[in-house]
Amino acid sequence: MNNLMKVYKEVSIDVLELGKRIKEAREADSRPLTTICDLIDMSRKNWYDIESESQSLPLETLRKIENVLGVDFGVSLD
C-alpha cells in the first residue's frame, strides 16, 4: 500500500511600491472603480486597502487585478 502525504510551504515576498503601481494602473483605466471591483469580485474597501498596502495580497488576487487592468506587474514567486 502506497500512502502518500502532501508537504507544502507558504511563500511570500515583499514587492516595492506594488500598491502605488496598482493605483496608477487603475487610474489609467477609463472604467470606474466599482466596475473594476465587480470584475474581480472585490469590495472597494478591499481595493483601497491593497493600494495603501495595508494588507497582504494573495497571488491569485494580484493575477485577477493584472488580468482586468491588462497589466503585468512582474511579480513571481518562483
TATA-V867385 format. One record per residue. RES is the residue in three letters. SS is DSSP state (a for helix, b for strand, c for the rest). PHI is phi in radians with two decimals (none if undefined). PSI is psi as a letter, one per 30 degrees, with the letter a starting at -180 (none if undefined). Layout:
# TATA-V867385
RES:SS:PHI:PSI + RES:SS:PHI:PSI
This chain:
# TATA-V867385
MET:c:none:k + ASN:c:-1.88:j + ASN:c:-1.67:j + LEU:c:-1.87:k + MET:c:-2.18:k + LYS:c:-1.39:k + VAL:c:-2.13:k + TYR:c:-2.45:l + LYS:c:-2.41:l + GLU:c:-1.68:k + VAL:c:-2.12:k + SER:c:-2.45:l + ILE:c:-2.38:l + ASP:c:-1.69:k + VAL:c:-2.10:j + LEU:c:-1.10:k + GLU:c:0.95:h + LEU:a:-1.13:e + GLY:a:-1.04:e + LYS:a:-1.11:e + ARG:a:-1.18:e + ILE:a:-1.13:e + LYS:a:-1.06:e + GLU:a:-1.08:e + ALA:a:-1.17:e + ARG:a:-1.12:e + GLU:a:-1.15:f + ALA:a:-1.39:f + ASP:c:-1.51:k + SER:c:-1.39:f + ARG:c:-1.38:k + PRO:c:-1.18:l + LEU:a:-1.02:e + THR:a:-1.05:e + THR:a:-1.16:e + ILE:a:-1.05:e + CYS:a:-1.12:e + ASP:a:-1.08:e + LEU:a:-1.17:f + ILE:a:-1.69:f + ASP:c:1.08:h + MET:c:-2.43:k + SER:c:-1.39:l + ARG:a:-1.10:e + LYS:a:-1.05:e + ASN:a:-1.06:e + TRP:a:-1.05:e + TYR:a:-1.13:e + ASP:a:-1.11:e + ILE:a:-1.18:e + GLU:a:-1.07:e + SER:c:-1.51:f + GLU:c:1.01:h + SER:c:-1.69:g + GLN:c:-2.61:l + SER:c:-1.35:l + LEU:c:-2.16:j + PRO:c:-1.08:k + LEU:a:-0.99:e + GLU:a:-1.04:e + THR:a:-1.19:e + LEU:a:-1.03:e + ARG:a:-1.12:e + LYS:a:-1.13:e + ILE:a:-1.07:e + GLU:a:-1.04:e + ASN:a:-1.12:e + VAL:a:-1.18:e + LEU:a:-1.52:f + GLY:c:1.20:h + VAL:c:-2.25:l + ASP:c:-2.26:j + PHE:c:-1.46:f + GLY:c:1.23:g + VAL:c:-1.60:k + SER:c:-2.37:k + LEU:c:-1.78:g + ASP:c:-1.29:none
